[in-house]
Amino acid sequence: MRTMALLMLLALVVACDRSDAPTPRVGLQDHGAHHGGVVFNGPRLNLEAAAAPDGTIRVYLTDEWRRPVSSEGVRGTATLTGPGGPQAIPLVAEGDTLVGHGPKLTGDTVGADIAVDRNGEAISMSFILPLTKGAPGAAGVPLDGCVAPPPGDDPSAPHPRCVLRFLQAIHGIVAPRDGSAAVVSVLESRTTSWQLPGVTLLAGFDAPPAEEIPVDSHPHVEEPTYMAMRADGQEVVLALGEHLLRHDVRTGRLVKELAGPGKAARSVAWSPDGKYLLVNVFASGTVYLLDADTNATVRTFEAPGETTMVAFSPDGTLAAVGTEAGPITLFDVAGKQPPRTLSEPTNRTDALGFAGNDLVATGAEGILRVWDPITGTLKSSTSLGVPVVRLAVQADGKRAATGDREGHIRIHSLPDGAVTETIGWHKGFVRWITFAGPVLLAGDADRQLAVWDLP
């Protein structure tokens, strides 16, 4: 009987600590969980937090290279959110861990603001901690959920249904056509996915695999330069440095790591059939068509100048490539037809996409253009009077949204490009917009992700 108890205890210890975790050392950048918890990577101190239904909160301390840090002299508090209001639980040192004991916890997750003071260095971070197997967890996410904003000075002006407020500026948003979820990247934070329409956390994404970096560098969390959703909405690819990381949207699990083209990707598009990734890189005119499973280069395309954005046509036969100089080149994905250039843009093309069979693009000129990509005929040209940095096209191809650095979002009918509504609610640069079914999601430099229910 005693032998069985010891074996069960050993199994529990093995389950709580990652046996596959890299050995911490200088020169190895590792952001993964070592104890089955949720990790916050600070500039000098990392916190890995975990909660149990019996009310136990554990916080593991490591330095920037993930080497254990003594908890001697370290004080902390975990303030749990719940229906009864916030409850502060003191965290006390137990070896290399801070431990707190509170009341029993119910549900699948618990929100916690964890504050740690180590020799006068104070760190505070919000966590959503899983209590049951498979429940979501993440650090640096809003614990109060998606909150309806006050009406403002003009109650008749458009205002969002609700807003998620993050700790840093929104960097990217992608969503499947059915609007069931959204994947959000935030500056210097881990990527997360959110269930729609209720806007609740689906998953915190797995950390990228550990990698070697110069010993005189400082490990830091990188946000993806770009994200692309697979047409079925089940996976998203993150362009992270020279790597392309495929993640499961609903669980956040890393499905596959691809080496990419060997250079830092600037933008990525996933082919409608899910077989290929179209990738352009910084400071280059070369665009790569990669096998989404094997990373093999199927074909390359040469644009006339440095590229900015790429997109697939809905049938997957055309690749549209924007440039710093402005003109857009259309390539036959099969490589059987010569490329065609749309010369109307004369300044940087910052955003492009397909609305049904039409190509829509905009950029530094502040003009929204719509073409028939087969004939090259320009269907409409709408001057907006300000450089436009973001474009989103609704799945049915009937509407588009544009965002500018002054915080304005304009809704356009297609294919005529006419502005049907202007939204001036955002105070900061609109960093990203995307349609999630009938809903428009907009993230700005003011750290806000707004959910807009459009008429």
Buried (B, 14 or more C-beta within 10 A) or exposed (E): EEEEEEEEEEEEEEEEEEEEBBEBEEEBBBBBBBBBBBBBBBEEBBBBBBBBEEBBBBBBBBBBBBEBBEBEEBBBBBBBBEEEEEBEBBBEBEEBBBBBEBEEBEEEBBBBBBBBBBEEEEBBBBBBBBBEEEBBBBBBBBBEBBEEBEEEEEEEEBBBBBBBBBBEBBBBBBBBBEBBBBBBBBBBBBBBBBBBBEBEBBBBBBBBBBBEBEEEEEBEBBBBBBBBBBBBBBBBBBBBBBBBBBBBBBBBEBBBBBEBBEBBBBBBBBBBEBBBBBBBBEEBBBBBBBEBEEBEEBBEBBBEBBBBBBBBBBEBBBBBBBBBBBBBBBBBBEEEEEBBBBEBBEBBBBBBBBBBBBBBBBBBBBBBBBBEBBEBEEBBEBEBEEBBBBBBBBBEBEBBBBBBBEBBBBBBBBBEBEEEBEBEBBEBBBBBBBBBBBBBBBBBBBBBBBBBEBE
